[in-house]
Structure formats: structure tokens, C-alpha cells
């Protein structure tokens, strides 16, 4: 798949709530995932670890009130998208989140992802 095809499929799957399937299908085995410094698991390596991180995040959500994912913008082997969430977490209560995601694609798979957001 081209970077544009990966980006489009990523956005489509995430919009449908197929986040775990997205990791399984579109991520390389050696993927690296980066959160903002100071957050738990700020850097995670390997598809299984990224999948586990995603499961933990989803398990902590009590209810999704709204979520929006922008159309991806592709530049070379990178793409970016903006994500907005209005969710209620089991421990923290209702939170509105806004973040920018940047992905790197190599050989048709996501090899790096990084999330930028305010705490």
C-alpha cells in the first residue's frame, strides 16, 4: 500500500472504532509509538506492546460521547491527522481531548506514530 492508502485506511478504521484491528493490520512488527513526555508508556516499541497500550486506553473509557478524525494529510512517507475526543474515563471522568498525530509509513506499514497534545 502507498502512504496515502495506509492513511486513508487508518482514518476509516479509526472512525469506525476499529482501533485494535487497525494496529493488527496496518502496523509493522517493529513499530514505535510515542506519547507526550511524562505520560505513562511515553515510548512503546513493538506491535504487541502498542496493541496492549491501545487496549488499556480503550478499557479505561467508560463512554465515547463524540470523536472526530480529520482527513489525513500526506507528505512523502508521512501522514498526519487531527483527532478530537469527548470521552468519559472510568477514573478521571469526562474529558475533551484534542491531538495531532504524525505517522511514518515504510513498505506499506506504519513504523512510527507520535501524538502531540496538551495535558
C-alpha positions, 0 to 999 in steps of 0.5 A, a space after each residue: 500500500 502507498 502512504 496515502 492508502 495506509 492513511 486513508 485506511 487508518 482514518 476509516 478504521 479509526 472512525 469506525 472504532 476499529 482501533 485494535 484491528 487497525 494496529 493488527 493490520 496496518 502496523 509493522 512488527 517493529 513499530 514505535 509509538 510515542 506519547 507526550 513526555 511524562 505520560 505513562 508508556 511515553 515510548 512503546 516499541 513493538 506491535 504487541 506492546 502498542 496493541 496492549 497500550 491501545 487496549 488499556 486506553 480503550 478499557 479505561 473509557 467508560 463512554 465515547 460521547 463524540 470523536 472526530 478524525 480529520 482527513 489525513 494529510 500526506 507528505 512523502 512517507 508521512 501522514 498526519 491527522 487531527 483527532 478530537 475526543 469527548 470521552 468519559 474515563 472510568 477514573 478521571 471522568 469526562 474529558 475533551 481531548 484534542 491531538 495531532 498525530 504524525 505517522 511514518 509509513 515504510 513498505 506499506 506499514 506504519 513504523 512510527 506514530 507520535 501524538 502531540 497534545 496538551 495535558 
